[in-house]
Amino acid sequence: MNNLEMTRKLLLLFALFVATQVLAQDGIEVINIENRAVQAYLADAARTYSQDSDYSVSVIEKYNNTGKYGTKLYWPQGKEVFWTPTTCGDSIDEIRITVADNEFFENNYTFNPDKTSASSYVIRNLLPNKTYYYKVEEFLKDATWNERTHGVFRTTGQVRMIQVRGCSNVRDLGGWPTQYGKPIVYGRMFRSGNLDNVTAIGRHDFVENLGVRAELDLRRESKLRTSPLGETVKYLRITHGAYLSGIKKRCDVYPQDLKWLIARLHEGRNVDWHCAIGCDRCGTLSFLIEGLLGMSELDICRDYELSTLMFSRKNKRVRSPLKEMFTYIRTFGPEDNLAKCFYNYWLSLGMKRQELDYVIGIMLDIPGFKEENYSSSIENE
Protein backbone atom coordinates (compact mmCIF):
# COMPACT_ATOMS: atom_id res chain seq x y z
CA MET A 1 0.00 0.00 0.00
CA ASN A 2 1.49 3.40 -0.98
CA ASN A 3 1.55 6.50 1.24
CA LEU A 4 -1.39 8.15 -0.52
CA GLU A 5 -3.61 5.10 -0.04
CA MET A 6 -2.56 4.87 3.61
CA THR A 7 -3.37 8.55 4.18
CA ARG A 8 -6.81 8.14 2.60
CA LYS A 9 -7.60 5.14 4.82
CA LEU A 10 -6.49 6.99 7.95
CA LEU A 11 -8.65 10.00 7.04
CA LEU A 12 -11.64 7.73 6.45
CA LEU A 13 -11.18 6.02 9.80
CA PHE A 14 -10.89 9.40 11.51
CA ALA A 15 -14.07 10.65 9.83
CA LEU A 16 -15.94 7.52 10.95
CA PHE A 17 -14.64 7.99 14.49
CA VAL A 18 -15.80 11.62 14.56
CA ALA A 19 -19.24 10.68 13.21
CA THR A 20 -19.60 8.00 15.87
CA GLN A 21 -18.70 10.47 18.60
CA VAL A 22 -21.28 12.99 17.34
CA LEU A 23 -23.99 10.35 17.43
CA ALA A 24 -23.00 9.30 20.92
CA GLN A 25 -22.86 12.88 22.25
CA ASP A 26 -26.26 14.04 21.00
CA GLY A 27 -27.94 11.57 23.34
CA ILE A 28 -30.14 9.84 20.74
CA GLU A 29 -30.24 6.06 21.09
CA VAL A 30 -29.07 4.06 18.06
CA ILE A 31 -30.77 0.72 17.27
CA ASN A 32 -29.25 -1.81 14.85
CA ILE A 33 -32.17 -3.43 13.01
CA GLU A 34 -30.08 -6.60 12.59
CA ASN A 35 -30.33 -8.84 15.63
CA ARG A 36 -27.11 -10.12 17.21
CA ALA A 37 -27.18 -13.47 15.41
CA VAL A 38 -27.56 -11.78 12.01
CA GLN A 39 -24.77 -9.30 12.72
CA ALA A 40 -22.36 -12.04 13.81
CA TYR A 41 -23.27 -14.36 10.92
CA LEU A 42 -22.88 -11.72 8.22
CA ALA A 43 -19.39 -10.80 9.42
CA ASP A 44 -18.25 -14.42 9.79
CA ALA A 45 -19.68 -15.45 6.40
CA ALA A 46 -18.01 -12.51 4.65
CA ARG A 47 -14.62 -13.56 6.02
CA THR A 48 -15.04 -17.30 5.60
CA TYR A 49 -16.75 -17.52 2.22
CA SER A 50 -14.34 -15.09 0.61
CA GLN A 51 -11.62 -17.66 1.32
CA ASP A 52 -13.64 -20.81 0.52
CA SER A 53 -14.61 -20.82 -3.14
CA ASP A 54 -15.52 -24.53 -3.34
CA TYR A 55 -18.52 -24.19 -0.97
CA SER A 56 -17.24 -26.89 1.40
CA VAL A 57 -17.84 -24.77 4.52
CA SER A 58 -20.93 -23.14 5.98
CA VAL A 59 -21.01 -21.06 9.16
CA ILE A 60 -24.74 -20.35 9.49
CA GLU A 61 -25.44 -23.17 11.94
CA LYS A 62 -23.22 -21.51 14.56
CA TYR A 63 -25.68 -18.62 14.74
CA ASN A 64 -28.92 -20.61 14.79
CA ASN A 65 -28.50 -20.77 18.55
CA THR A 66 -31.48 -19.63 20.62
CA GLY A 67 -29.60 -20.30 23.84
CA LYS A 68 -26.98 -17.74 22.92
CA TYR A 69 -28.88 -15.26 20.76
CA GLY A 70 -32.49 -15.60 21.95
CA THR A 71 -35.68 -16.67 20.18
CA LYS A 72 -37.26 -15.40 16.95
CA LEU A 73 -33.91 -15.07 15.21
CA TYR A 74 -35.74 -14.36 11.95
CA TRP A 75 -37.22 -11.17 13.46
CA PRO A 76 -35.50 -7.80 13.32
CA GLN A 77 -34.14 -6.06 16.35
CA GLY A 78 -36.35 -3.19 17.49
CA LYS A 79 -36.75 -0.31 19.87
CA GLU A 80 -38.61 -1.17 23.08
CA VAL A 81 -40.73 1.61 24.51
CA PHE A 82 -42.33 1.71 27.97
CA TRP A 83 -45.22 3.64 29.51
CA THR A 84 -47.42 3.67 32.59
CA PRO A 85 -51.14 3.10 31.88
CA THR A 86 -53.50 5.71 33.35
CA THR A 87 -56.28 3.20 34.00
CA CYS A 88 -57.04 -0.51 33.83
CA GLY A 89 -56.97 -2.35 30.53
CA ASP A 90 -60.74 -2.89 30.58
CA SER A 91 -61.26 0.86 30.25
CA ILE A 92 -58.90 1.21 27.30
CA ASP A 93 -60.29 0.78 23.80
CA GLU A 94 -56.93 0.97 22.00
CA ILE A 95 -53.26 1.57 22.65
CA ARG A 96 -51.67 3.03 19.54
CA ILE A 97 -47.96 3.46 18.88
CA THR A 98 -47.36 5.89 16.01
CA VAL A 99 -43.95 6.01 14.35
CA ALA A 100 -42.60 8.24 11.58
CA ASP A 101 -39.32 9.56 10.25
CA ASN A 102 -40.42 13.14 10.88
CA GLU A 103 -41.57 15.03 13.97
CA PHE A 104 -44.92 15.89 12.32
CA PHE A 105 -45.77 12.16 12.01
CA GLU A 106 -46.53 12.39 8.32
CA ASN A 107 -46.60 9.06 6.39
CA ASN A 108 -46.58 7.22 9.69
CA TYR A 109 -46.74 3.58 10.73
CA THR A 110 -49.06 2.49 13.53
CA PHE A 111 -48.73 -0.49 15.85
CA ASN A 112 -50.95 -2.00 18.53
CA PRO A 113 -49.88 -4.20 21.44
CA ASP A 114 -51.63 -7.55 21.78
CA LYS A 115 -53.36 -6.43 25.00
CA THR A 116 -54.81 -3.12 26.15
CA SER A 117 -53.20 -3.77 29.54
CA ALA A 118 -49.72 -3.61 27.97
CA SER A 119 -47.10 -1.22 29.30
CA SER A 120 -44.34 -1.85 26.74
CA TYR A 121 -43.93 -2.61 23.04
CA VAL A 122 -41.04 -3.39 20.70
CA ILE A 123 -41.20 -1.27 17.52
CA ARG A 124 -39.87 -3.33 14.60
CA ASN A 125 -39.86 -3.41 10.77
CA LEU A 126 -37.89 -0.17 10.58
CA LEU A 127 -35.61 1.09 7.83
CA PRO A 128 -31.92 1.56 8.64
CA ASN A 129 -30.16 4.92 8.69
CA LYS A 130 -33.25 6.83 9.75
CA THR A 131 -34.21 9.05 12.68
CA TYR A 132 -37.59 7.94 14.00
CA TYR A 133 -40.08 9.74 16.22
CA TYR A 134 -42.69 7.83 18.22
CA LYS A 135 -45.62 8.47 20.53
CA VAL A 136 -47.78 6.13 22.57
CA GLU A 137 -51.45 7.03 23.04
CA GLU A 138 -54.33 5.51 25.01
CA PHE A 139 -57.78 5.78 23.49
CA LEU A 140 -60.36 5.18 26.22
CA LYS A 141 -63.85 3.77 25.93
CA ASP A 142 -65.30 7.09 27.18
CA ALA A 143 -63.96 8.72 23.96
CA THR A 144 -61.08 10.50 25.70
CA TRP A 145 -57.41 9.89 25.01
CA ASN A 146 -54.04 10.34 26.68
CA GLU A 147 -50.52 10.49 25.33
CA ARG A 148 -48.39 8.28 27.58
CA THR A 149 -44.90 8.81 26.21
CA HIS A 150 -42.94 9.92 23.17
CA GLY A 151 -39.35 9.93 21.99
CA VAL A 152 -36.80 9.69 19.22
CA PHE A 153 -34.16 7.16 18.15
CA ARG A 154 -31.96 6.32 15.19
CA THR A 155 -31.46 3.10 13.25
CA THR A 156 -28.50 1.44 11.60
CA GLY A 157 -27.77 -1.91 9.94
CA GLN A 158 -28.51 -3.33 6.49
CA VAL A 159 -30.46 -6.61 6.38
CA ARG A 160 -34.11 -5.83 7.00
CA MET A 161 -35.91 -8.81 8.46
CA ILE A 162 -39.63 -8.29 8.99
CA GLN A 163 -41.94 -9.32 11.82
CA VAL A 164 -45.31 -10.44 10.50
CA ARG A 165 -47.46 -12.18 13.09
CA GLY A 166 -48.61 -15.58 11.85
CA CYS A 167 -45.88 -15.73 9.20
CA SER A 168 -42.16 -16.49 9.41
CA ASN A 169 -38.94 -15.99 7.49
CA VAL A 170 -39.93 -12.61 6.03
CA ARG A 171 -37.16 -10.43 4.57
CA ASP A 172 -36.94 -7.26 2.53
CA LEU A 173 -34.65 -7.65 -0.50
CA GLY A 174 -33.52 -4.07 -0.03
CA GLY A 175 -30.15 -2.83 1.19
CA TRP A 176 -27.79 -5.25 -0.53
CA PRO A 177 -25.04 -3.57 -2.62
CA THR A 178 -24.96 -4.35 -6.33
CA GLN A 179 -22.57 -4.50 -9.25
CA TYR A 180 -24.27 -1.41 -10.69
CA GLY A 181 -23.07 0.82 -7.87
CA LYS A 182 -26.48 1.35 -6.22
CA PRO A 183 -28.03 -0.73 -3.42
CA ILE A 184 -31.38 -2.47 -3.86
CA VAL A 185 -34.25 -0.22 -2.81
CA TYR A 186 -35.98 -1.11 0.47
CA GLY A 187 -39.68 -1.77 0.74
CA ARG A 188 -40.63 -2.95 -2.77
CA MET A 189 -39.79 -6.69 -2.84
CA PHE A 190 -40.17 -9.16 0.01
CA ARG A 191 -39.62 -12.93 0.35
CA SER A 192 -41.28 -15.04 3.03
CA GLY A 193 -42.75 -18.25 4.26
CA ASN A 194 -46.43 -18.88 3.54
CA LEU A 195 -49.02 -16.34 4.67
CA ASP A 196 -51.85 -18.80 5.30
CA ASN A 197 -52.04 -18.18 9.06
CA VAL A 198 -51.30 -14.47 9.12
CA THR A 199 -53.05 -12.71 12.00
CA ALA A 200 -55.04 -9.49 11.87
CA ILE A 201 -52.05 -7.66 13.37
CA GLY A 202 -49.77 -9.30 10.82
CA ARG A 203 -52.03 -8.20 7.96
CA HIS A 204 -52.03 -4.64 9.26
CA ASP A 205 -48.24 -4.56 9.55
CA PHE A 206 -47.60 -6.13 6.13
CA VAL A 207 -50.37 -4.52 4.08
CA GLU A 208 -51.04 -1.17 5.74
CA ASN A 209 -47.62 -0.32 7.15
CA LEU A 210 -45.42 -1.85 4.45
CA GLY A 211 -47.77 -1.60 1.48
CA VAL A 212 -47.50 -5.25 0.39
CA ARG A 213 -50.43 -5.64 -2.00
CA ALA A 214 -49.30 -8.46 -4.27
CA GLU A 215 -48.69 -12.09 -3.26
CA LEU A 216 -46.99 -14.61 -5.55
CA ASP A 217 -47.51 -18.15 -4.23
CA LEU A 218 -45.03 -20.71 -5.59
CA ARG A 219 -46.66 -23.81 -4.09
CA ARG A 220 -48.21 -26.75 -5.92
CA GLU A 221 -49.91 -27.98 -2.73
CA SER A 222 -51.85 -24.78 -1.98
CA LYS A 223 -55.57 -24.65 -2.74
CA LEU A 224 -55.89 -20.90 -2.22
CA ARG A 225 -57.56 -18.70 -4.82
CA THR A 226 -57.21 -15.37 -3.02
CA SER A 227 -54.63 -13.88 -0.68
CA PRO A 228 -54.91 -14.35 3.10
CA LEU A 229 -53.71 -10.74 3.29
CA GLY A 230 -57.13 -9.53 2.17
CA GLU A 231 -59.18 -8.54 -0.86
CA THR A 232 -57.00 -5.50 -1.68
CA VAL A 233 -54.02 -7.81 -2.34
CA LYS A 234 -53.60 -9.29 -5.82
CA TYR A 235 -52.80 -13.00 -5.78
CA LEU A 236 -51.22 -15.44 -8.23
CA ARG A 237 -50.25 -19.07 -7.66
CA ILE A 238 -47.83 -20.87 -10.00
CA THR A 239 -46.31 -24.30 -9.33
CA HIS A 240 -42.50 -24.16 -9.06
CA GLY A 241 -39.48 -26.39 -8.83
CA ALA A 242 -36.25 -25.48 -7.07
CA TYR A 243 -32.48 -25.27 -7.37
CA LEU A 244 -30.64 -26.40 -10.51
CA SER A 245 -33.44 -28.59 -11.83
CA GLY A 246 -35.82 -25.68 -11.37
CA ILE A 247 -33.80 -23.15 -13.34
CA LYS A 248 -32.92 -25.67 -16.09
CA LYS A 249 -35.93 -27.95 -16.53
CA ARG A 250 -38.88 -26.00 -15.12
CA CYS A 251 -37.70 -22.56 -16.13
CA ASP A 252 -40.86 -21.62 -18.06
CA VAL A 253 -42.46 -20.36 -14.83
CA TYR A 254 -39.90 -17.63 -14.17
CA PRO A 255 -40.88 -15.28 -17.00
CA GLN A 256 -44.48 -15.60 -15.77
CA ASP A 257 -43.29 -14.63 -12.28
CA LEU A 258 -41.23 -11.66 -13.36
CA LYS A 259 -43.79 -10.26 -15.80
CA TRP A 260 -46.45 -10.44 -13.07
CA LEU A 261 -44.16 -8.83 -10.49
CA ILE A 262 -43.20 -6.07 -12.93
CA ALA A 263 -46.87 -5.33 -13.60
CA ARG A 264 -47.56 -5.08 -9.87
CA LEU A 265 -44.56 -2.79 -9.29
CA HIS A 266 -45.78 -0.62 -12.16
CA GLU A 267 -49.13 -0.34 -10.33
CA GLY A 268 -47.27 0.90 -7.24
CA ARG A 269 -47.82 -2.32 -5.30
CA ASN A 270 -45.08 -3.76 -3.13
CA VAL A 271 -44.73 -7.50 -3.70
CA ASP A 272 -44.05 -10.67 -1.74
CA TRP A 273 -43.27 -14.16 -3.03
CA HIS A 274 -43.19 -17.33 -1.00
CA CYS A 275 -43.42 -21.11 -1.02
CA ALA A 276 -44.23 -23.11 2.12
CA ILE A 277 -41.35 -22.03 4.35
CA GLY A 278 -39.54 -19.48 2.20
CA CYS A 279 -36.40 -21.50 1.49
CA ASP A 280 -36.26 -23.69 -1.61
CA ARG A 281 -38.73 -22.59 -4.30
CA CYS A 282 -38.75 -19.10 -2.82
CA GLY A 283 -34.96 -19.15 -2.52
CA THR A 284 -34.54 -20.15 -6.16
CA LEU A 285 -36.69 -17.29 -7.45
CA SER A 286 -34.85 -14.94 -5.08
CA PHE A 287 -31.52 -16.21 -6.45
CA LEU A 288 -32.57 -15.31 -10.00
CA ILE A 289 -33.93 -11.88 -9.11
CA GLU A 290 -31.02 -10.95 -6.83
CA GLY A 291 -28.56 -11.96 -9.55
CA LEU A 292 -30.44 -9.89 -12.12
CA LEU A 293 -30.25 -6.89 -9.79
CA GLY A 294 -26.47 -7.27 -9.57
CA MET A 295 -25.89 -8.76 -6.11
CA SER A 296 -22.55 -10.51 -5.67
CA GLU A 297 -22.17 -14.27 -5.36
CA LEU A 298 -21.15 -13.84 -1.72
CA ASP A 299 -24.21 -11.77 -0.83
CA ILE A 300 -26.65 -14.06 -2.65
CA CYS A 301 -25.24 -16.93 -0.58
CA ARG A 302 -25.46 -14.95 2.66
CA ASP A 303 -29.07 -13.96 2.02
CA TYR A 304 -30.03 -17.55 1.15
CA GLU A 305 -28.56 -18.97 4.37
CA LEU A 306 -30.38 -16.45 6.59
CA SER A 307 -33.49 -18.63 6.28
CA THR A 308 -31.77 -21.13 8.56
CA LEU A 309 -32.43 -18.81 11.51
CA MET A 310 -36.07 -19.92 11.65
CA PHE A 311 -35.32 -23.67 11.84
CA SER A 312 -33.82 -26.28 14.09
CA ARG A 313 -30.25 -27.12 13.15
CA LYS A 314 -31.24 -30.35 11.39
CA ASN A 315 -33.26 -28.30 8.87
CA LYS A 316 -30.55 -25.77 8.07
CA ARG A 317 -30.22 -24.33 4.58
CA VAL A 318 -26.54 -24.04 3.68
CA ARG A 319 -25.13 -22.50 0.51
CA SER A 320 -23.85 -25.71 -1.13
CA PRO A 321 -26.81 -26.17 -3.57
CA LEU A 322 -26.08 -22.74 -5.01
CA LYS A 323 -22.65 -23.72 -6.34
CA GLU A 324 -23.97 -25.68 -9.32
CA MET A 325 -26.59 -22.97 -9.93
CA PHE A 326 -23.88 -20.31 -10.24
CA THR A 327 -21.88 -22.63 -12.51
CA TYR A 328 -24.88 -23.01 -14.80
CA ILE A 329 -25.73 -19.29 -14.83
CA ARG A 330 -22.15 -18.45 -15.82
CA THR A 331 -22.57 -20.47 -19.01
CA PHE A 332 -24.67 -17.57 -20.27
CA GLY A 333 -21.54 -15.37 -20.11
CA PRO A 334 -19.48 -13.32 -19.96
CA GLU A 335 -18.12 -15.23 -16.97
CA ASP A 336 -16.39 -12.18 -15.47
CA ASN A 337 -19.67 -10.22 -15.33
CA LEU A 338 -22.08 -12.08 -13.06
CA ALA A 339 -25.00 -9.66 -13.43
CA LYS A 340 -24.72 -9.92 -17.21
CA CYS A 341 -24.86 -13.73 -16.94
CA PHE A 342 -28.13 -13.48 -15.04
CA TYR A 343 -29.42 -10.89 -17.50
CA ASN A 344 -28.62 -13.19 -20.42
CA TYR A 345 -30.30 -16.11 -18.64
CA TRP A 346 -33.50 -14.08 -18.34
CA LEU A 347 -33.24 -13.12 -22.03
CA SER A 348 -32.94 -16.82 -22.90
CA LEU A 349 -36.31 -17.39 -21.20
CA GLY A 350 -37.98 -14.87 -23.49
CA MET A 351 -37.88 -11.76 -21.30
CA LYS A 352 -37.43 -8.48 -23.18
CA ARG A 353 -34.61 -6.05 -22.51
CA GLN A 354 -37.00 -3.24 -21.67
CA GLU A 355 -38.71 -5.45 -19.09
CA LEU A 356 -35.44 -6.39 -17.42
CA ASP A 357 -34.17 -2.82 -17.56
CA TYR A 358 -37.41 -1.61 -15.97
CA VAL A 359 -37.16 -3.88 -12.94
CA ILE A 360 -33.46 -3.14 -12.47
CA GLY A 361 -34.05 0.59 -12.81
CA ILE A 362 -36.93 0.71 -10.35
CA MET A 363 -35.28 -1.61 -7.81
CA LEU A 364 -31.97 0.30 -7.90
CA ASP A 365 -33.54 3.74 -8.28
CA ILE A 366 -31.75 4.41 -11.58
CA PRO A 367 -34.21 6.24 -13.87
CA GLY A 368 -33.79 5.36 -17.55
CA PHE A 369 -31.57 2.38 -16.76
CA LYS A 370 -30.19 0.49 -19.76
CA GLU A 371 -28.14 -2.58 -18.94
CA GLU A 372 -26.10 -2.39 -22.12
CA ASN A 373 -24.60 0.92 -21.01
CA TYR A 374 -23.50 -0.57 -17.70
CA SER A 375 -22.20 -3.88 -19.07
CA SER A 376 -20.11 -2.16 -21.71
CA SER A 377 -18.52 0.14 -19.13
CA ILE A 378 -17.71 -2.83 -16.88
CA GLU A 379 -16.16 -4.75 -19.74
CA ASN A 380 -14.02 -1.75 -20.70
CA GLU A 381 -12.58 -1.18 -17.22
RAQUIMO-V746528 format. One record per helix or strand of 3 or more residues. SS is the DSSP state (H for helix, E for strand). FROM is the first residue (numbers start at 1). LEN is the number of residues. If there is no record, write none. Layout:
BEGIN
SS/FROM/LEN ; SS/FROM/LEN
END
This chain:
BEGIN
H/3/23 ; E/29/4 ; H/36/16 ; H/60/3 ; H/66/4 ; E/79/4 ; H/89/3 ; E/92/9 ; E/109/3 ; E/120/4 ; E/131/10 ; E/145/12 ; E/161/4 ; E/167/6 ; E/189/4 ; H/200/10 ; E/212/6 ; E/234/4 ; H/243/7 ; H/252/15 ; E/270/5 ; H/281/12 ; H/297/14 ; H/313/3 ; H/320/13 ; H/338/11 ; H/353/12 ; H/371/9
END
